[in-house]
Amino acid sequence: MTGKLKKSWQEKLEDSKGLPKVEKITKKMSGRWGTKEGNTVVIPAPTEVDEIMKKVPKGKIITINRIREVLARKHNATIGCPITTGIFARIAAGAAGDAERAGEKDITPYWRTLKSGGDLNEKYPGGVQRQARRLQEEGLEIEPGKGKKPPKVKDFERYLVEL
């Protein structure tokens, strides 16, 4: 039996599937995302999310929501899609992790991209432990998680990059 080969993170990153595209927000979407029906949402290409993540300098951070704002501005849309932006940040992180393991030095600094509220992302290569260590190496302080809440960057708003 021949199985379909699984795509690498890099292949997923490069597969734009006809994206980006801007679409009208439907009634169902408007309720879920807290925006008006008829507004627009940009569904970015994975490489667009990766490019934004690459612009975050050492000692600074960005959140998925901030990436969505940058994408919305770029495409003259009301909002950036919260679902695909988060998925594509994960793909960019996976591709960077693979590249790093292969010995590449110039990788996307995925550890500087946080979830909302400054939370670290357990799905990034090495989990929250590696993300915390890398951020601490860049001078950011990490608050431990509480219960099911993951660790977060203390006073993360002070470190947000302006793009």
N, CA, C and O of each residue as an XYZ file, in Angstrom:
652
protein
N       0.848     -1.188      0.000
C       0.000      0.000      0.000
C       0.886      1.241      0.000
O       1.797      1.367      0.819
N       0.615      2.132     -0.907
C       1.408      3.359     -0.950
C       0.608      4.496     -0.348
O      -0.494      4.814     -0.793
N       1.183      5.092      0.663
C       0.529      6.221      1.316
C       0.977      7.532      0.696
O       2.030      7.611      0.064
N       0.173      8.540      0.885
C       0.529      9.865      0.386
C       1.607     10.441      1.305
O       1.471     10.416      2.529
N       2.673     10.957      0.705
C       3.728     11.551      1.508
C       3.229     12.820      2.178
O       2.558     13.651      1.566
N       3.573     12.944      3.432
C       3.178     14.123      4.185
C       4.048     15.308      3.747
O       5.256     15.165      3.557
N       3.427     16.462      3.591
C       4.168     17.660      3.203
C       5.053     18.125      4.351
O       4.684     18.021      5.520
N       6.224     18.638      3.998
C       7.103     19.220      5.015
C       6.535     20.573      5.420
O       5.669     21.121      4.739
N       7.029     21.108      6.535
C       6.596     22.446      6.967
C       6.931     23.475      5.886
O       6.142     24.383      5.624
N       8.097     23.331      5.263
C       8.499     24.275      4.224
C       7.546     24.201      3.028
O       7.170     25.232      2.471
N       7.158     22.993      2.636
C       6.204     22.840      1.525
C       4.855     23.462      1.881
O       4.223     24.101      1.040
N       4.420     23.279      3.111
C       3.161     23.902      3.553
C       3.271     25.417      3.519
O       2.322     26.102      3.138
N       4.431     25.946      3.917
C       4.648     27.389      3.930
C       4.575     27.965      2.512
O       4.033     29.051      2.304
N       5.114     27.241      1.558
C       5.170     27.725      0.176
C       3.886     27.484     -0.607
O       3.737     28.012     -1.708
N       2.957     26.704     -0.070
C       1.710     26.381     -0.766
C       0.659     27.443     -0.478
O      -0.025     27.389      0.544
N       0.534     28.414     -1.388
C      -0.368     29.548     -1.120
C      -1.840     29.237     -1.387
O      -2.709     29.983     -0.937
N      -2.140     28.158     -2.106
C      -3.532     27.775     -2.390
C      -4.378     28.956     -2.890
O      -5.544     29.085     -2.518
N      -3.798     29.803     -3.721
C      -4.554     30.931     -4.268
C      -4.729     32.100     -3.302
O      -5.496     33.024     -3.574
N      -4.033     32.062     -2.195
C      -4.122     33.141     -1.217
C      -3.027     34.159     -1.477
O      -2.024     33.803     -2.096
N      -3.157     35.380     -1.049
C      -4.212     35.934     -0.194
C      -5.479     36.251     -0.988
O      -5.463     36.406     -2.209
N      -6.572     36.338     -0.239
C      -7.807     36.832     -0.835
C      -8.620     37.559      0.230
O      -8.574     37.232      1.416
N      -9.358     38.544     -0.232
C     -10.217     39.333      0.648
C     -11.652     38.952      0.329
O     -12.055     38.944     -0.835
N     -12.420     38.638      1.360
C     -13.810     38.224      1.179
C     -14.726     39.036      2.083
O     -14.308     39.573      3.108
N     -15.984     39.110      1.675
C     -17.009     39.743      2.511
C     -17.275     38.842      3.717
O     -17.257     37.616      3.611
N     -17.520     39.467      4.845
C     -17.825     38.726      6.069
C     -19.307     38.367      6.058
O     -20.171     39.227      5.887
N     -19.579     37.082      6.242
C     -20.960     36.593      6.256
C     -21.577     36.810      7.636
O     -20.890     37.175      8.590
N     -22.859     36.584      7.718
C     -23.564     36.722      8.996
C     -22.976     35.775     10.049
O     -22.780     36.166     11.199
N     -22.700     34.537      9.652
C     -22.136     33.546     10.574
C     -20.764     34.007     11.092
O     -20.482     33.920     12.287
N     -19.915     34.498     10.172
C     -18.586     34.989     10.559
C     -18.696     36.193     11.482
O     -17.942     36.310     12.448
N     -19.636     37.088     11.188
C     -19.741     38.334     11.962
C     -20.036     38.041     13.428
O     -19.507     38.713     14.314
N     -20.865     37.057     13.686
C     -21.165     36.693     15.069
C     -19.958     36.111     15.772
O     -19.712     36.401     16.943
N     -19.205     35.288     15.059
C     -18.045     34.619     15.636
C     -16.910     35.600     15.882
O     -16.200     35.487     16.881
N     -16.729     36.571     14.973
C     -15.567     37.447     15.051
C     -15.884     38.829     15.590
O     -14.987     39.665     15.702
N     -17.137     39.088     15.923
C     -17.493     40.373     16.509
C     -17.324     41.547     15.560
O     -16.939     42.638     15.983
N     -17.605     41.336     14.300
C     -17.547     42.411     13.310
C     -18.821     42.370     12.477
O     -19.556     41.383     12.501
N     -19.074     43.433     11.750
C     -20.334     43.546     11.015
C     -20.348     42.714      9.743
O     -19.340     42.575      9.050
N     -21.516     42.169      9.464
C     -21.729     41.501      8.189
C     -21.484     42.528      7.080
O     -21.895     43.682      7.198
N     -20.826     42.111      6.023
C     -20.537     43.030      4.918
C     -19.154     43.644      5.004
O     -18.641     44.141      4.001
N     -18.527     43.620      6.195
C     -17.135     44.039      6.291
C     -16.280     43.011      5.552
O     -16.810     42.046      5.001
N     -14.975     43.208      5.538
C     -14.120     42.281      4.806
C     -13.072     41.644      5.699
O     -12.640     42.218      6.698
N     -12.677     40.437      5.308
C     -11.629     39.691      6.004
C     -10.591     39.297      4.963
O     -10.933     38.853      3.867
N      -9.309     39.464      5.319
C      -8.245     38.975      4.451
C      -7.815     37.608      4.959
O      -7.536     37.417      6.142
N      -7.771     36.667      4.029
C      -7.222     35.352      4.313
C      -5.816     35.392      3.703
O      -5.665     35.347      2.483
N      -4.794     35.475      4.553
C      -3.441     35.695      4.039
C      -2.843     34.440      3.413
O      -3.354     33.335      3.591
N      -1.767     34.629      2.688
C      -0.940     33.514      2.241
C       0.003     33.170      3.387
O       0.391     34.055      4.150
N       0.378     31.902      3.522
C       1.296     31.528      4.606
C       2.591     32.342      4.585
O       3.103     32.721      5.639
N       3.121     32.612      3.390
C       4.380     33.354      3.309
C       4.238     34.788      3.796
O       5.216     35.376      4.257
N       3.035     35.369      3.705
C       2.829     36.735      4.212
C       2.983     36.771      5.732
O       3.592     37.689      6.281
N       2.429     35.771      6.399
C       2.543     35.687      7.862
C       4.014     35.499      8.230
O       4.511     36.141      9.156
N       4.707     34.626      7.509
C       6.125     34.381      7.743
C       6.938     35.660      7.560
O       7.824     35.948      8.364
N       6.649     36.424      6.516
C       7.392     37.673      6.259
C       7.234     38.668      7.409
O       8.198     39.330      7.793
N       6.029     38.774      7.954
C       5.804     39.674      9.098
C       6.593     39.175     10.303
O       7.232     39.964     10.999
N       6.550     37.876     10.549
C       7.280     37.298     11.685
C       8.786     37.556     11.552
O       9.465     37.756     12.559
N       9.307     37.554     10.339
C      10.740     37.779     10.105
C      11.159     39.209     10.434
O      12.338     39.460     10.687
N      10.215     40.151     10.436
C      10.540     41.562     10.663
C      10.683     41.925     12.137
O      11.082     43.044     12.459
N      10.366     41.000     13.032
C      10.405     41.296     14.470
C      11.852     41.199     14.958
O      12.440     40.119     14.933
N      12.429     42.321     15.402
C      13.842     42.298     15.818
C      14.046     41.674     17.196
O      13.106     41.498     17.971
N      15.288     41.351     17.468
C      15.684     40.789     18.757
C      15.215     41.705     19.889
O      15.365     42.924     19.819
N      14.640     41.092     20.942
C      14.180     41.857     22.093
C      12.783     42.436     21.939
O      12.272     43.083     22.852
N      12.159     42.203     20.776
C      10.790     42.670     20.527
C       9.916     41.453     20.270
O      10.414     40.355     20.022
N       8.596     41.663     20.334
C       7.649     40.580     20.083
C       6.495     41.106     19.241
O       6.334     42.310     19.042
N       5.701     40.164     18.758
C       4.460     40.485     18.054
C       3.440     39.429     18.471
O       3.811     38.305     18.809
N       2.168     39.784     18.447
C       1.111     38.812     18.739
C       0.418     38.441     17.424
O       0.531     39.144     16.420
N      -0.291     37.331     17.459
C      -1.081     36.927     16.286
C      -2.067     38.038     15.938
O      -2.271     38.335     14.760
N      -2.681     38.656     16.945
C      -3.636     39.735     16.665
C      -2.971     40.921     15.987
O      -3.571     41.548     15.114
N      -1.742     41.239     16.374
C      -1.015     42.345     15.736
C      -0.692     41.975     14.283
O      -0.779     42.826     13.397
N      -0.326     40.728     14.034
C      -0.081     40.277     12.654
C      -1.356     40.448     11.831
O      -1.304     40.888     10.683
N      -2.505     40.098     12.421
C      -3.795     40.257     11.727
C      -4.042     41.720     11.370
O      -4.536     42.017     10.283
N      -3.701     42.635     12.278
C      -3.881     44.070     12.007
C      -3.005     44.512     10.839
O      -3.456     45.258      9.969
N      -1.746     44.050     10.819
C      -0.825     44.396      9.731
C      -1.371     43.876      8.397
O      -1.344     44.583      7.389
N      -1.861     42.647      8.402
C      -2.416     42.056      7.178
C      -3.658     42.808      6.701
O      -3.817     43.057      5.506
N      -4.536     43.168      7.636
C      -5.759     43.898      7.270
C      -5.401     45.235      6.621
O      -5.982     45.615      5.604
N      -4.437     45.948      7.217
C      -3.989     47.227      6.632
C      -3.429     47.021      5.229
O      -3.767     47.755      4.301
N      -2.582     46.029      5.089
C      -1.922     45.757      3.807
C      -2.943     45.502      2.696
O      -2.746     45.920      1.555
N      -4.028     44.817      3.036
C      -5.020     44.412      2.030
C      -6.293     45.257      2.059
O      -7.280     44.914      1.408
N      -6.276     46.359      2.808
C      -7.465     47.222      2.940
C      -8.710     46.424      3.328
O      -9.792     46.632      2.780
N      -8.537     45.513      4.277
C      -9.640     44.700      4.784
C      -9.988     45.168      6.191
O      -9.185     45.831      6.847
N     -11.173     44.825      6.647
C     -11.587     45.186      7.999
C     -10.761     44.435      9.041
O     -10.292     45.023     10.015
N     -10.588     43.120      8.824
C      -9.826     42.287      9.756
C      -8.975     41.275      8.994
O      -9.206     41.006      7.815
N      -7.990     40.725      9.693
C      -7.236     39.574      9.198
C      -7.853     38.328      9.806
O      -8.281     38.348     10.960
N      -7.903     37.256      9.053
C      -8.540     36.019      9.523
C      -7.809     35.452     10.734
O      -6.618     35.151     10.653
N      -8.510     35.305     11.854
C      -7.853     34.795     13.063
C      -7.435     33.326     12.942
O      -6.428     32.920     13.521
N      -8.194     32.541     12.203
C      -7.922     31.110     12.111
C      -6.689     30.847     11.260
O      -5.737     30.209     11.711
N      -6.711     31.346     10.017
C      -5.581     31.057      9.131
C      -4.306     31.750      9.599
O      -3.220     31.197      9.429
N      -4.404     32.932     10.178
C      -3.196     33.618     10.636
C      -2.498     32.785     11.709
O      -1.276     32.638     11.686
N      -3.263     32.246     12.640
C      -2.679     31.390     13.681
C      -2.091     30.113     13.113
O      -1.003     29.696     13.511
N      -2.800     29.490     12.187
C      -2.304     28.256     11.558
C      -1.019     28.545     10.788
O      -0.059     27.779     10.866
N      -1.004     29.654     10.043
C       0.169     29.953      9.225
C       1.375     30.358     10.085
O       2.516     30.126      9.685
N       1.142     30.954     11.246
C       2.250     31.242     12.166
C       2.846     29.925     12.660
O       4.064     29.803     12.791
N       1.998     28.953     12.930
C       2.455     27.623     13.356
C       3.268     26.953     12.251
O       4.297     26.334     12.520
N       2.801     27.078     11.005
C       3.525     26.499      9.871
C       4.889     27.181      9.712
O       5.895     26.507      9.489
N       4.926     28.508      9.827
C       6.194     29.242      9.722
C       7.156     28.789     10.815
O       8.351     28.632     10.565
N       6.641     28.578     12.024
C       7.468     28.117     13.135
C       8.010     26.713     12.850
O       9.184     26.433     13.092
N       7.156     25.847     12.343
C       7.583     24.483     12.010
C       8.666     24.475     10.943
O       9.643     23.733     11.053
N       8.500     25.299      9.907
C       9.500     25.390      8.836
C      10.821     25.930      9.381
O      11.892     25.459      9.000
N      10.743     26.922     10.276
C      11.954     27.487     10.879
C      12.644     26.449     11.762
O      13.870     26.348     11.764
N      11.859     25.685     12.505
C      12.427     24.628     13.352
C      13.153     23.578     12.520
O      14.245     23.142     12.885
N      12.548     23.168     11.395
C      13.193     22.204     10.501
C      14.486     22.784      9.935
O      15.509     22.102      9.891
N      14.438     24.043      9.503
C      15.620     24.699      8.924
C      16.741     24.782      9.965
O      17.910     24.560      9.652
N      16.369     25.102     11.188
C      17.362     25.204     12.259
C      18.014     23.841     12.527
O      19.230     23.754     12.697
N      17.209     22.792     12.563
C      17.745     21.444     12.774
C      18.669     21.026     11.626
O      19.584     20.224     11.815
N      18.418     21.579     10.434
C      19.256     21.285      9.269
C      20.525     22.134      9.261
O      21.337     22.024      8.342
N      20.702     22.982     10.277
C      21.918     23.769     10.395
C      21.832     25.184      9.851
O      22.824     25.912      9.869
N      20.661     25.588      9.367
C      20.527     26.957      8.855
C      20.539     27.941     10.022
O      20.000     27.657     11.092
N      21.153     29.086      9.806
C      21.271     30.104     10.856
C      20.226     31.208     10.700
O      19.712     31.714     11.698
N      19.908     31.584      9.469
C      18.991     32.698      9.208
C      17.566     32.158      9.096
O      17.072     31.891      8.001
N      16.919     32.003     10.245
C      15.558     31.438     10.258
C      14.563     32.475     10.769
O      14.946     33.479     11.369
N      13.296     32.219     10.527
C      12.233     33.061     11.061
C      12.264     32.960     12.587
O      12.210     31.856     13.128
N      12.352     34.101     13.294
C      12.399     34.065     14.768
C      10.995     33.856     15.359
O      10.418     34.751     15.976
N      10.480     32.669     15.152
C       9.107     32.326     15.540
C       8.849     32.529     17.027
O       7.717     32.817     17.414
N       9.862     32.389     17.864
C       9.691     32.508     19.320
C       9.252     33.916     19.724
O       8.780     34.117     20.842
N       9.404     34.893     18.823
C       8.990     36.268     19.110
C       7.521     36.505     18.783
O       7.021     37.607     19.010
N       6.815     35.506     18.256
C       5.390     35.626     17.944
C       4.599     34.934     19.045
O       4.753     33.738     19.288
N       3.745     35.718     19.706
C       2.975     35.223     20.851
C       1.488     35.149     20.524
O       1.002     35.747     19.565
N       0.800     34.401     21.351
C      -0.656     34.393     21.272
C      -1.170     35.669     21.960
O      -0.386     36.452     22.496
N      -2.483     35.864     21.935
C      -3.035     37.078     22.557
C      -2.730     37.073     24.050
O      -2.620     36.016     24.670
N      -2.596     38.252     24.609
C      -2.309     38.381     26.025
C      -0.862     38.101     26.386
O      -0.513     38.049     27.565
N      -0.010     37.918     25.369
C       1.399     37.655     25.631
C       1.720     36.203     25.948
O       2.819     35.895     26.406
N       0.748     35.293     25.702
C       0.945     33.877     26.006
C       1.941     33.230     25.048
O       1.962     33.534     23.855
N       2.767     32.331     25.589
C       3.676     31.545     24.767
C       2.870     30.456     24.052
O       1.760     30.119     24.464
N       3.450     29.910     22.970
C       2.727     28.948     22.143
C       3.318     27.552     22.302
O       4.445     27.287     21.881
N       2.537     26.665     22.916
C       2.994     25.303     23.176
C       3.188     24.494     21.895
O       3.835     23.447     21.923
N       2.641     24.957     20.781
C       2.756     24.204     19.527
C       4.014     24.543     18.732
O       4.286     23.898     17.719
N       4.777     25.525     19.160
C       6.010     25.884     18.455
C       7.088     24.837     18.748
O       7.013     24.140     19.760
N       8.092     24.720     17.867
C       9.163     23.741     18.100
C       9.787     23.910     19.491
O      10.170     25.013     19.883
N       9.880     22.808     20.221
C      10.454     22.851     21.563
C       9.472     23.282     22.639
O       9.822     23.337     23.818
N       8.234     23.592     22.234
C       7.203     23.971     23.190
C       7.491     25.283     23.909
O       8.366     26.050     23.506
N       6.745     25.526     24.972
C       6.890     26.793     25.696
C       8.250     26.893     26.389
O       8.735     27.996     26.640
N       8.871     25.743     26.702
C      10.170     25.790     27.366
C      11.220     26.446     26.466
O      11.958     27.328     26.905
N      11.283     26.010     25.205
C      12.275     26.592     24.296
C      11.926     28.044     23.977
O      12.813     28.895     23.905
N      10.639     28.328     23.786
C      10.242     29.708     23.493
C      10.609     30.610     24.671
O      11.137     31.703     24.469
N      10.339     30.170     25.885
C      10.666     30.958     27.081
C      12.172     31.206     27.163
O      12.606     32.329     27.417
N      12.964     30.158     26.949
C      14.424     30.292     27.029
C      14.942     31.303     26.004
O      15.784     32.142     26.324
N      14.442     31.221     24.790
C      14.918     32.134     23.747
C      14.526     33.576     24.053
O      15.317     34.496     23.847
N      13.317     33.770     24.540
C      12.875     35.129     24.883
C      13.686     35.670     26.063
O      14.048     36.847     26.078
N      13.969     34.824     27.041
C      14.785     35.242     28.183
C      16.197     35.609     27.731
O      16.789     36.554     28.255
N      16.739     34.872     26.767
C      18.064     35.190     26.216
C      18.076     36.574     25.559
O      19.125     37.210     25.449
N      16.892     37.034     25.123
C      16.775     38.345     24.488
C      16.353     39.426     25.484
O      16.073     40.560     25.095
N      16.310     39.069     26.773
C      16.060     40.061     27.817
C      14.616     40.205     28.272
O      14.314     41.114     29.046
N      13.716     39.344     27.822
C      12.319     39.425     28.246
C      12.092     38.514     29.452
O      12.698     37.449     29.570
N      11.211     38.955     30.337
C      10.915     38.181     31.542
C       9.660     37.351     31.307
O       8.678     37.834     30.743
N       9.705     36.100     31.746
C       8.589     35.178     31.541
C       7.874     34.930     32.871
O       8.502     34.604     33.878
N       6.551     35.091     32.852
C       5.728     34.753     34.020
C       5.283     33.306     33.867
O       4.883     32.903     32.774
N       5.343     32.517     34.931
C       4.900     31.118     34.821
C       3.411     31.023     34.528
O       2.639     31.926     34.851
N       3.026     29.923     33.917
C       1.610     29.684     33.640
C       0.863     29.405     34.924
O       1.453     29.034     35.939
N      -0.442     29.589     34.865
C      -1.292     29.332     36.030
C      -2.388     28.366     35.606
O      -3.176     28.670     34.710
N      -2.439     27.212     36.242
C      -3.435     26.220     35.868
C      -3.215     25.783     34.431
O      -2.140     25.298     34.078
N      -4.241     25.957     33.601
C      -4.121     25.586     32.187
C      -3.554     26.720     31.340
O      -3.274     26.523     30.158
N      -3.383     27.899     31.924
C      -2.850     29.044     31.183
C      -1.351     28.851     30.976
O      -0.629     28.519     31.917
N      -0.878     29.062     29.733
C       0.556     28.901     29.477
C       1.360     30.066     30.057
O       0.795     31.097     30.420
N       2.676     29.897     30.141
C       3.518     31.022     30.545
C       3.324     32.196     29.582
O       2.873     32.016     28.451
N       3.671     33.393     30.045
C       3.525     34.572     29.194
C       4.686     35.526     29.417
O       5.415     35.423     30.403
N       4.844     36.458     28.483
C       5.865     37.486     28.627
C       5.316     38.547     29.569
O       4.230     39.083     29.346
N       6.070     38.849     30.624
C       5.663     39.867     31.591
C       5.667     41.235     30.903
O       6.611     41.579     30.192
N       4.604     42.006     31.122
C       4.474     43.345     30.537
C       4.716     43.319     29.023
O       5.404     44.186     28.485
N       4.142     42.314     28.338
C       4.428     42.093     26.920
C       4.165     43.318     26.050
O       4.818     43.499     25.023
N       3.206     44.165     26.456
C       2.860     45.351     25.655
C       4.074     46.258     25.449
O       4.186     46.925     24.420
N       4.979     46.284     26.424
C       6.182     47.138     26.328
C       7.115     46.697     25.207
O       7.921     47.489     24.718
N       7.007     45.449     24.804
C       7.946     44.890     23.832
C       7.351     44.718     22.435
O       8.025     44.234     21.525
N       6.091     45.114     22.266
C       5.440     44.942     20.955
C       6.130     45.796     19.894
O       6.408     46.975     20.111
N       6.396     45.189     18.765
C       7.032     45.880     17.657
C       5.972     46.682     16.887
O       4.814     46.273     16.805
N       6.372     47.802     16.338
C       5.487     48.586     15.474
C       5.843     48.287     14.032
O       6.963     48.560     13.601
N       4.915     47.734     13.288
C       5.147     47.440     11.862
C       4.131     48.168     10.997
O       4.163     48.046      9.772
